[in-house]
């Protein structure tokens, strides 16, 4: 599975950005998709994830501001980010998972895309 992310950039506080990620390769094996982020000096953290059925999960810090969506026909996942804050500044990574069983999975990562929120 290959993941190609796009859409990062520089935005002022309170602004919006939309990240997109397209999957290719063994796409039939993909279960969950999502976005993680990593700020300088911090660990990578989950931002949002979505199942093939459309059930979404969000980090508390982005609830009500970010919306994840998925188009299974086009094999894409998007993250609409509104009301951006300086603390949202990070490199954002697209992620896909294939579950081998209820516990074990294979994870795939796209290249990171920089999001900078600054005035």
Beta strands, then each sheet from edge to edge (+ up, - down):
strand 1: 2-6
strand 2: 9-11
strand 3: 17-24
strand 4: 33-38
strand 5: 45-50
strand 6: 56-58
strand 7: 66-71
strand 8: 76-81
strand 9: 90-99
strand 10: 105-109
strand 11: 113-117
sheet 1: 1+ 3- 8+ 7-
sheet 2: 2+ 11+ 9- 4+ 5- 6+
sheet 3: 2+ 11+ 9- 10+
end
